[in-house]
Amino acid sequence: MRADADLMVYVAARWPSLVREAVRLGVSPAEAPDVAAEALARCRRAWGRASREENVDALVREELVRAASRRAHTPEATREEAARELLVLAPPDLEDLEQRQRESDRAGLKRAGIVAVPLLLVATGAGAYVATSGDSGANPDRDDVLPNVAVVREENPAPGVVWYADGKLHLAHQVLSVDGVRDMTRIGDGVVYGDDEGLVVYAADDGSREVLGHKDPALPVVATDETGWAAWVDPTGKTPRLVVTEASTGNAVRSFPVGPGARAVAVDGNAVYYSDPHGTYVVPSPSGEVAPFGPWPLLDVRSRIRASQVAKDTIEVVQSIFNASFDAPGRGAVLAPDGVYVVTRDPVTGEVMLYDNRSGDRLPTGLDDGDEVVALSPGTRLTIAYVVRPFGASAEDGFELRTCDLARNQCVVRARILGAGPTPVLAR
């Protein structure tokens, strides 16, 4: 895989500095190589996407800090000298990182009470295969069991877009036959989705699936690549709870009671935002306290940029780092993952509108007059994906999946979705 090759080039170049950085974070010199290797193994699943977004240093730093936090015991005063004097031996090879990743995944499954089921591979020629993705897990408190489903190796015709239509979940390299996907959000090369039954499920790009929890099917699950966290409101107990979980492992990050009518809004870095009928709130970190957040209904937060509905027909976009903001006509808002632009709808016509978050200026949408947008997913670097029913098309004609380069105002039809089935879903 190209991503693995790129990862190993990075490891060869950065291994000594990563081991020494682990020591500076408080890990003993003897444990530092193990901590650095653990962090790199945890980066492997998201490496391809991080590389495409030129964000590998941030990904590695994030995982290194997380791994070091569990084994940081040395006094701060001695760390720098220990890092300078450390003799760093050879870096791990790909086989070692793969083994560490498997062990981490198995540990996460064991902690969640999950029994893995192997994929059943059947050769179909030309590098394709069929597999079953089945009971990769059951929460012991709920006895949730995922049925076996077909998994077919197939390259996604829309690179960087995860989409669901006609009972098929299209990941980067696999297509899963699953029922009832209602909403979903990307994490690395995988996706967290909610279904008609209220299950919250993590699907990895190898076709495996894991039950993470329960939610109201009508409410979203939100997530971020920065930490790999997913969050949702679980209504199944005596009191609703906001649940925050590391999606790829199923490890719990935090869970706390919320009021009736609460819904998750966004995860940005280590901050989790949610709202209820009385306001919007933020939890700044896993150990932080819940605090009120802003006077207006919060719509989305990405890359430390937030969008709020400040009036019935007006949104506000705030870049808190630069103390800058602008108001624009719109109802509802979704921010691009890198925070470069915001998508909203015309409060009168429902037309899709895009605004540059740096200037507040309108951006081209790439859409044709009369196109009916039924789903959209903002991307990084001024890209966006749409599911569109073209002007004049009937329900039986189906939809088009398009990706657009907004800087060039150019769009490409990546797939045609035929039939009059349920509305397709795009992952955020």
MARDOZA-596499 format. One record per residue (C-alpha): residue in three letters; x, y, z. Coordinates in steps of 0.05 Angstrom, whole numbers, plus 5000, padded with zeros to 4 digits. Last residue first. Example, Ala and Ser with C-alpha at 12.3 -4.5 7.8 and 13.67 -1.06 7.14 Angstrom:
2
SER527349795143;ALA524649105156;
END
This chain:
428
ARG461752885139;ALA459452225109;LEU454552255051;VAL447751925053;PRO443251714995;THR435751844999;PRO431951185005;GLY430250824940;ALA427551124875;GLY432250784827;LEU439250924800;ILE445251234834;ARG449951494781;ALA457251544801;ARG463152024799;VAL460052604761;VAL465753124759;CYS465253854779;GLN469454464762;ASN468955154794;ARG476555194791;ALA477455384865;LEU471055014881;ASP473654334858;CYS467253934856;THR465453204869;ARG458852934841;LEU454452344859;GLU448552354812;PHE441552154831;GLY435651714811;ASP431951704744;GLU426051374778;ALA424851994820;SER424552414757;ALA430152834728;GLY428353534702;PHE434053884738;PRO439053384763;ARG437853004828;VAL444253144864;VAL448652794916;TYR454153294928;ALA461553274946;ILE465753884962;THR472854134951;LEU476054794972;ARG482454495001;THR478754025050;GLY471953725038;PRO464753935049;SER459653365046;LEU452953455013;ALA446253095009;VAL439553194973;VAL441753754927;GLU436453894874;ASP439654184812;GLY435154714780;ASP440855174759;ASP447354794756;LEU451754684816;GLY459254834821;THR457855204886;PRO461655844869;LEU463956214932;ARG460556794967;ASP465157275005;GLY465857265081;SER473257415073;ARG476856865112;ASN470856405121;ASP469556375046;TYR461956285040;LEU457955745005;MET450555754988;VAL445855174973;GLU438955404951;GLY433355305002;THR429255854968;VAL427656305027;PRO432956185081;ASP438356055028;ARG441955445053;THR448755395086;VAL455755145071;VAL461955435106;TYR469055535081;VAL476255455100;GLY475055095167;ASP479554505150;PRO473854015158;ALA469154465117;LEU463754765160;VAL456354575158;ALA450955105170;GLY443555175181;ARG439455745153;GLY443156285114;PRO444357015101;ALA451257205125;ASP454557485188;PHE462057555195;SER467357415247;ALA474557555267;ASN478257495333;PHE484057145297;ILE483956515341;SER476356585351;GLN474656515278;VAL467156645282;VAL461856495230;GLU454956795242;ILE448656535208;THR442556945190;ASP435356775169;LYS432156595236;ALA437456985274;VAL444256835305;GLN444656125278;SER451855945296;ALA458155735260;ARG464655595295;ILE472055595275;ARG477055245320;SER478854755263;ARG471454555257;VAL465354745299;ASP458154675276;LEU451054945286;LEU451255285354;PRO444655605375;TRP446356305400;PRO448556595468;GLY455356255469;PHE457855635505;PRO455655425575;ALA460855005611;VAL461654255626;GLU467854135667;GLY474353865640;SER477253165650;PRO476252915579;SER477553625552;PRO473854275537;VAL466854025550;VAL462454525514;TYR455154725522;THR449555005480;GLY442955265507;HIS436355125542;PRO432954655493;ASP439254225493;SER446054295459;TYR452553925452;TYR459854095440;VAL465953655453;ALA472853965458;ASN478953515450;GLY480253715378;ASP473553935351;VAL467653475365;ALA460953745343;VAL453553825357;ALA451353245401;ARG444053275420;ALA440353415485;GLY432653395486;PRO432353195559;GLY438453415599;VAL445353115598;PRO448952595641;PHE456352445630;SER460551965590;ARG467952035574;VAL473551735533;ALA470951025527;ASN475150555484;GLY471650275423;THR478350195388;SER477450565322;ALA472051025350;GLU475251315412;THR468851435450;VAL464952035477;VAL458051895505;LEU453152445523;ARG448252125571;PRO440652115575;THR438151925645;LYS434551285664;GLY438650935611;THR437450845536;PRO437951565512;ASP445251545489;VAL447252235461;TRP452952205411;ALA460452315407;ALA466052025364;TRP473452125379;GLY479251995331;THR483052555364;GLU484253015304;ASP479952605257;THR473552875288;ALA466752595304;VAL459252725308;VAL453552215314;PRO447052525294;LEU439852495322;ALA433852175287;PRO436251465302;ASP436351625377;LYS442951345400;HIS446150685420;GLY453250445428;LEU459950295396;VAL458249675355;GLU464249465314;ARG465049325240;SER470449015197;GLY470749175122;ASP478249315118;ASP476450055113;ALA473750045184;ALA466350105201;TYR464750395270;VAL457450295290;VAL452450705331;LEU445950305335;GLY439350685336;GLU435450155298;ASP435050575235;ASP442550645233;GLY447951105260;TYR454751125227;VAL462051205246;VAL466751165186;GLY473550895167;ASP479551155128;GLY481051655183;ILE474651815220;ARG468851995175;THR461752175197;MET455251815186;ASP447751895184;ARG441651445172;VAL444550785150;GLY438750285146;ASP441749645120;VAL448849425105;SER452149135044;LEU459349365052;VAL463549634994;GLN471049655006;HIS477050054983;ALA475750775004;LEU468950635036;HIS462450554999;LEU456650325043;LYS451549955000;GLY444149885017;ASP441750274956;ALA446250864973;TYR451551035024;TRP457551485014;VAL464651595038;VAL468352104996;GLY475952174993;PRO476451884923;ALA469551844888;PRO469751214846;ASN471350824910;GLU475750224894;GLU472249564904;ARG473648984951;VAL466848684966;VAL464148585037;ALA457748195045;VAL454348245112;ASN454247815175;PRO449348065226;LEU451548545280;VAL449848315350;ASP447748795406;ASP447248425472;ARG445849075509;ASP450349075570;PRO455348605537;ASN456249085479;ALA456748625420;GLY462048605368;SER465448445305;ASP459248025292;GLY459548035217;SER463448295159;THR463147755107;ALA467947755049;VAL468047804974;TYR474447924937;ALA477248344880;GLY484348314854;ALA482348194782;GLY478847544800;THR473047364848;ALA477047044903;VAL472946874965;LEU475347135032;LEU471446995096;LEU473247555144;PRO474647315214;VAL469447435269;ALA471747845328;VAL468547765396;ILE467148425431;GLY466548555506;ALA468749275497;ARG475249155533;LYS476548555490;LEU475248945426;GLY479949495447;ALA485348995465;ARG484448655398;ASP485249315362;SER491549485400;GLU494448795387;ARG492848855313;GLN496149545311;ARG502349285347;GLN502848715297;GLU502249185238;LEU507549645268;ASP512349055278;GLU511148815207;LEU512449515180;ASP519349545212;PRO520949865279;PRO526650375283;ALA533850195297;LEU536950415363;VAL536751095396;LEU542351245447;LEU539251745496;GLU543852295522;ARG539852885494;ALA533152585517;ALA535652445587;GLU538153155593;GLU531453435572;ARG527452975618;THR531053085684;ALA527353695710;GLU520553425688;PRO521052835736;THR519952165701;HIS513151825703;ALA509751935636;ARG507051245618;ARG499651355601;SER500852065576;ALA506251805529;ALA501251445485;ARG496752045479;VAL502452535467;LEU505252065414;GLU498451995381;GLU497452745375;ARG504552865352;VAL503952335298;LEU497352625272;ALA500053345274;ASP506253135235;VAL502052755185;ASN497553345166;GLU499153445093;GLU491753325076;ARG493552745030;SER498452485082;ALA493252525137;ARG488352125093;GLY493351585078;TRP495951555149;ALA489251455184;ARG489850705197;ARG497450735208;CYS497451275261;ARG496050785318;ALA502250395297;LEU506351035300;ALA504051175371;GLU505650475394;ALA512550515362;ALA513951165399;VAL511650865465;ASP515950245455;PRO522050665437;ALA520851105499;GLU520250535550;ALA527650475568;PRO528751225564;SER523051335615;VAL516951705588;GLY516052415612;LEU514052795549;ARG521452965537;VAL522752215535;ALA517352135482;GLU520652695443;ARG527152315445;VAL523751715413;LEU520452145361;SER526952505344;PRO530651855333;TRP524951555290;ARG523852155244;ALA527151965177;ALA526151215179;VAL519151285208;TYR517151785153;VAL519551315098;MET515750765134;LEU509351165133;ASP509951335059;ALA510650595043;ASP504750425087;ALA500450955052;ARG502450704984;MET500050005000;
END
